[in-house]
């Protein structure tokens, strides 16, 4: 069973150059975050860390598959993931998130845990509508038939044209129609 500290990178003793890391993201990794969206998976994350005097830049390349539950049939299926992302960390007075891809840490920070970043980038690659591959073709066919009218409200111009067609309508409404 992996622990969150397995995804820590000690930055205090690193020299100012490029460093390469590789992390295996399996079911024990996803157990750290619960199984609400992603049940498990088998991915490899290649992390390239460029360290300079004032900034750390992480380039992540994550490939593999995750196990999801189909929204339509509740069947489990494997979904391929291929993510390239980058985030930066700069040194400052306090530990704070400045932007989605920019963090600030204090100069005396000893290590960075990238587990949450890895999980977030994988989660962003998962589609909102999780469909088993056998339903994907059906969805594509449904998208072609978008000319189906679900609901229509009539406006005044259309109702005048339709009044001519309604000869067998209730004659009590004729007086109201003449008010226009």
NUZAKE-677570 format. One record per residue: residue in three letters; residue number from 1; x, y, z of N, C-alpha, C in turn. Coordinates in steps of 0.2 Angstrom, whole numbers, plus 5000, padded with zeros to 4 digits. Example, Ala and Ser with C-alpha at 12.3 -4.5 7.8 and 13.67 -1.06 7.14 Angstrom:
residuo,num,n.X,n.Y,n.Z,ca.X,ca.Y,ca.Z,c.X,c.Y,c.Z
ala,1,5066,4972,5039,5062,4978,5039,5066,4984,5039
ser,2,5064,4989,5035,5068,4995,5036,5064,5000,5039
END
This chain:
residuo,num,n.X,n.Y,n.Z,ca.X,ca.Y,ca.Z,c.X,c.Y,c.Z
unk,1,5004,4994,5000,5000,5000,5000,5004,5006,5000
unk,2,5003,5010,4995,5007,5017,4995,5004,5022,4999
unk,3,5009,5026,5001,5007,5032,5006,5008,5038,5002
unk,4,5005,5043,5004,5005,5050,5001,5013,5052,5001
unk,5,5017,5050,5006,5024,5053,5006,5028,5049,5000
unk,6,5025,5044,4997,5029,5041,4992,5029,5046,4986
unk,7,5025,5051,4986,5025,5056,4980,5028,5062,4982
unk,8,5032,5062,4987,5036,5069,4989,5042,5069,4985
unk,9,5044,5075,4983,5050,5076,4980,5054,5081,4985
unk,10,5060,5079,4987,5064,5083,4991,5068,5089,4987
unk,11,5066,5095,4988,5068,5100,4984,5074,5104,4987
unk,12,5075,5103,4994,5080,5107,4997,5087,5106,4995
unk,13,5088,5100,4994,5095,5098,4992,5097,5097,4985
unk,14,5091,5098,4981,5092,5098,4973,5096,5104,4970
unk,15,5100,5102,4966,5104,5107,4962,5100,5111,4957
unk,16,5102,5116,4955,5098,5120,4950,5100,5117,4943
unk,17,5096,5112,4941,5096,5109,4935,5090,5105,4934
unk,18,5089,5101,4928,5084,5097,4927,5084,5090,4930
unk,19,5079,5088,4933,5078,5082,4937,5072,5078,4934
unk,20,5073,5071,4934,5068,5067,4931,5066,5062,4936
unk,21,5059,5061,4936,5056,5056,4941,5051,5052,4937
unk,22,5049,5046,4940,5044,5042,4937,5040,5039,4943
unk,23,5034,5040,4942,5029,5037,4947,5024,5032,4944
unk,24,5023,5027,4948,5018,5022,4945,5012,5023,4949
unk,25,5006,5024,4946,5000,5026,4949,4995,5020,4948
unk,26,4994,5016,4953,4990,5010,4952,4984,5011,4957
unk,27,4981,5006,4959,4975,5006,4963,4976,5009,4970
unk,28,4982,5008,4972,4984,5010,4979,4985,5018,4979
unk,29,4987,5021,4973,4987,5028,4973,4980,5031,4973
unk,30,4975,5028,4970,4968,5031,4969,4965,5029,4976
unk,31,4967,5024,4980,4964,5023,4987,4966,5029,4991
unk,32,4971,5033,4990,4973,5039,4994,4967,5044,4994
unk,33,4964,5044,4988,4959,5050,4987,4952,5047,4987
unk,34,4950,5041,4988,4943,5039,4988,4942,5036,4981
unk,35,4936,5033,4981,4934,5030,4974,4927,5033,4972
unk,36,4927,5040,4972,4921,5043,4970,4920,5043,4963
unk,37,4925,5045,4959,4925,5046,4952,4929,5040,4949
unk,38,4935,5040,4951,4940,5035,4948,4941,5029,4953
unk,39,4939,5023,4950,4939,5017,4954,4946,5014,4955
unk,40,4950,5015,4950,4957,5013,4950,4960,5014,4944
unk,41,4966,5011,4943,4969,5012,4936,4976,5010,4936
unk,42,4980,5011,4931,4987,5009,4930,4990,5014,4925
unk,43,4993,5019,4928,4996,5024,4924,5004,5025,4926
unk,44,5007,5028,4922,5014,5030,4923,5015,5037,4922
unk,45,5018,5041,4927,5019,5048,4927,5026,5049,4926
unk,46,5028,5052,4921,5035,5055,4920,5035,5062,4922
unk,47,5039,5064,4927,5039,5071,4930,5046,5074,4929
unk,48,5046,5079,4925,5053,5083,4924,5052,5089,4928
unk,49,5057,5090,4932,5058,5096,4937,5063,5100,4935
unk,50,5062,5106,4933,5067,5111,4931,5068,5116,4937
unk,51,5073,5115,4941,5074,5120,4946,5079,5125,4945
unk,52,5077,5131,4946,5081,5137,4946,5081,5141,4953
unk,53,5085,5146,4953,5085,5150,4959,5079,5152,4962
unk,54,5074,5154,4957,5068,5158,4960,5062,5153,4958
unk,55,5062,5148,4955,5056,5144,4953,5058,5137,4951
unk,56,5052,5133,4953,5052,5126,4951,5047,5125,4946
unk,57,5049,5122,4940,5044,5120,4935,5043,5113,4934
unk,58,5037,5110,4935,5036,5103,4934,5032,5102,4928
unk,59,5035,5098,4923,5032,5095,4917,5030,5088,4918
unk,60,5023,5087,4917,5021,5080,4919,5018,5077,4913
unk,61,5020,5071,4912,5017,5067,4906,5014,5060,4909
unk,62,5008,5060,4909,5004,5054,4912,5001,5050,4907
unk,63,5002,5044,4907,4999,5039,4902,4997,5033,4905
unk,64,4991,5030,4903,4989,5024,4905,4981,5023,4904
unk,65,4978,5020,4909,4971,5020,4909,4968,5020,4916
unk,66,4962,5022,4917,4959,5022,4923,4952,5018,4923
unk,67,4950,5016,4928,4944,5012,4928,4938,5016,4931
unk,68,4933,5017,4927,4927,5021,4928,4921,5017,4928
unk,69,4915,5020,4930,4909,5017,4930,4905,5021,4925
unk,70,4902,5017,4921,4897,5020,4915,4891,5023,4918
unk,71,4890,5029,4916,4884,5033,4919,4877,5030,4917
unk,72,4877,5026,4911,4871,5023,4908,4870,5016,4911
unk,73,4875,5012,4911,4874,5005,4913,4877,5003,4919
unk,74,4881,5007,4923,4884,5006,4929,4889,5000,4928
unk,75,4891,4998,4922,4897,4994,4921,4903,4997,4922
unk,76,4908,4994,4924,4915,4996,4925,4919,4996,4918
unk,77,4923,5000,4916,4927,5000,4910,4933,5004,4911
unk,78,4938,5002,4906,4944,5006,4907,4944,5012,4902
unk,79,4947,5017,4904,4947,5023,4900,4954,5026,4899
unk,80,4956,5027,4893,4963,5028,4892,4964,5036,4894
unk,81,4970,5037,4897,4972,5044,4899,4979,5045,4896
unk,82,4979,5051,4893,4986,5054,4890,4986,5061,4892
unk,83,4990,5063,4897,4989,5070,4899,4996,5073,4899
unk,84,4997,5079,4896,5003,5083,4897,5001,5089,4900
unk,85,5005,5091,4906,5003,5097,4910,5009,5100,4913
unk,86,5008,5106,4915,5014,5109,4918,5012,5114,4924
unk,87,5015,5114,4929,5014,5119,4934,5020,5121,4937
unk,88,5020,5127,4940,5026,5131,4943,5025,5133,4950
unk,89,5031,5133,4953,5031,5135,4960,5036,5140,4961
unk,90,5034,5146,4964,5039,5151,4965,5040,5152,4972
unk,91,5046,5155,4974,5047,5156,4981,5044,5163,4983
unk,92,5042,5163,4989,5039,5169,4992,5038,5169,5000
unk,93,5034,5174,5002,5033,5174,5010,5029,5169,5013
unk,94,5024,5166,5009,5020,5161,5012,5018,5156,5007
unk,95,5015,5150,5010,5013,5145,5006,5006,5146,5003
unk,96,5005,5148,4997,4998,5150,4994,4998,5148,4987
unk,97,4992,5146,4985,4990,5145,4978,4989,5151,4975
unk,98,4993,5154,4970,4991,5160,4966,4987,5159,4960
unk,99,4987,5153,4957,4983,5152,4951,4983,5145,4950
unk,100,4979,5142,4946,4978,5135,4945,4985,5132,4944
unk,101,4989,5135,4940,4996,5131,4939,5002,5135,4941
unk,102,5000,5139,4947,5006,5143,4950,5005,5143,4957
unk,103,5010,5141,4961,5010,5140,4968,5016,5145,4971
unk,104,5015,5147,4977,5020,5150,4980,5022,5146,4987
unk,105,5028,5145,4988,5031,5142,4994,5036,5146,4997
unk,106,5037,5145,5004,5043,5148,5007,5049,5145,5005
unk,107,5055,5149,5006,5061,5147,5004,5064,5141,5008
unk,108,5061,5140,5014,5064,5135,5018,5060,5128,5018
unk,109,5055,5128,5013,5051,5122,5012,5056,5116,5009
unk,110,5056,5110,5013,5060,5105,5011,5058,5100,5006
unk,111,5051,5099,5005,5049,5095,5000,5042,5097,4997
unk,112,5041,5094,4991,5034,5095,4988,5031,5089,4987
unk,113,5025,5088,4989,5021,5082,4988,5016,5083,4981
unk,114,5017,5079,4976,5014,5081,4970,5008,5076,4969
unk,115,5006,5072,4974,5001,5067,4973,4994,5070,4971
unk,116,4993,5076,4975,4986,5079,4973,4986,5082,4966
unk,117,4992,5085,4964,4993,5087,4957,4992,5082,4952
unk,118,4995,5076,4953,4994,5070,4948,4987,5068,4948
unk,119,4983,5068,4954,4976,5066,4954,4972,5071,4950
unk,120,4973,5077,4952,4969,5082,4949,4970,5082,4941
unk,121,4976,5082,4938,4977,5081,4931,4973,5075,4928
unk,122,4974,5070,4931,4970,5064,4929,4963,5065,4929
unk,123,4960,5068,4935,4953,5069,4935,4950,5074,4930
unk,124,4954,5079,4928,4952,5083,4923,4952,5080,4916
unk,125,4956,5074,4915,4956,5071,4909,4950,5066,4908
unk,126,4946,5065,4914,4940,5060,4914,4934,5064,4911
unk,127,4931,5062,4906,4925,5065,4903,4919,5066,4908
unk,128,4915,5071,4907,4910,5073,4912,4905,5067,4911
unk,129,4903,5065,4905,4899,5060,4904,4903,5053,4902
unk,130,4903,5049,4907,4907,5043,4907,4903,5037,4904
unk,131,4904,5036,4898,4900,5030,4894,4905,5025,4892
unk,132,4902,5019,4893,4906,5012,4891,4907,5013,4884
unk,133,4912,5010,4881,4914,5011,4874,4908,5008,4870
unk,134,4904,5003,4872,4899,5001,4868,4893,5006,4867
unk,135,4893,5011,4871,4888,5016,4870,4890,5022,4866
unk,136,4897,5023,4865,4900,5029,4862,4897,5030,4855
unk,137,4896,5024,4851,4894,5025,4844,4886,5027,4844
unk,138,4882,5024,4849,4875,5027,4850,4875,5034,4851
unk,139,4879,5037,4855,4879,5044,4857,4881,5048,4851
unk,140,4886,5046,4847,4887,5049,4841,4882,5049,4836
unk,141,4878,5044,4835,4872,5044,4831,4866,5049,4834
unk,142,4866,5049,4840,4861,5054,4843,4863,5061,4842
unk,143,4869,5062,4842,4871,5069,4840,4869,5071,4833
unk,144,4869,5067,4829,4867,5068,4822,4860,5070,4821
unk,145,4856,5068,4825,4848,5069,4825,4846,5074,4830
unk,146,4850,5080,4830,4848,5085,4834,4843,5090,4832
unk,147,4839,5088,4826,4834,5092,4823,4827,5090,4826
unk,148,4827,5086,4831,4821,5084,4835,4818,5089,4839
unk,149,4812,5091,4838,4809,5097,4842,4806,5094,4849
unk,150,4809,5096,4854,4807,5094,4861,4801,5098,4863
unk,151,4802,5105,4863,4797,5109,4866,4796,5115,4861
unk,152,4790,5118,4860,4790,5124,4856,4785,5128,4859
unk,153,4786,5135,4860,4781,5139,4862,4779,5144,4856
unk,154,4773,5145,4856,4770,5149,4850,4771,5156,4852
unk,155,4773,5160,4847,4772,5168,4848,4766,5170,4844
unk,156,4765,5177,4844,4759,5180,4841,4759,5179,4834
unk,157,4765,5180,4831,4765,5179,4823,4763,5173,4821
unk,158,4765,5167,4824,4763,5161,4822,4756,5159,4824
unk,159,4753,5162,4829,4746,5160,4831,4742,5164,4826
unk,160,4743,5169,4823,4739,5172,4818,4739,5168,4812
unk,161,4744,5165,4810,4744,5160,4804,4740,5154,4806
unk,162,4741,5152,4812,4737,5145,4813,4730,5147,4814
unk,163,4728,5153,4816,4720,5154,4816,4717,5153,4810
unk,164,4720,5154,4804,4716,5152,4798,4715,5145,4797
unk,165,4720,5141,4800,4719,5133,4800,4714,5131,4804
unk,166,4712,5134,4810,4708,5132,4815,4701,5134,4813
unk,167,4698,5131,4808,4691,5133,4806,4686,5129,4811
unk,168,4688,5124,4814,4683,5120,4818,4684,5122,4825
unk,169,4688,5127,4827,4689,5130,4834,4682,5132,4837
unk,170,4682,5133,4843,4677,5135,4847,4675,5142,4845
unk,171,4669,5143,4843,4667,5150,4840,4666,5155,4845
unk,172,4666,5154,4852,4666,5158,4857,4673,5163,4857
unk,173,4678,5160,4855,4685,5163,4855,4685,5168,4849
unk,174,4681,5168,4844,4681,5173,4838,4681,5180,4841
unk,175,4677,5182,4846,4676,5189,4848,4683,5191,4851
unk,176,4686,5187,4854,4693,5189,4857,4698,5189,4852
unk,177,4698,5185,4846,4703,5186,4841,4702,5192,4837
unk,178,4696,5195,4837,4694,5201,4833,4697,5207,4837
unk,179,4699,5207,4843,4701,5212,4847,4708,5214,4845
unk,180,4712,5210,4842,4718,5212,4839,4718,5216,4833
END
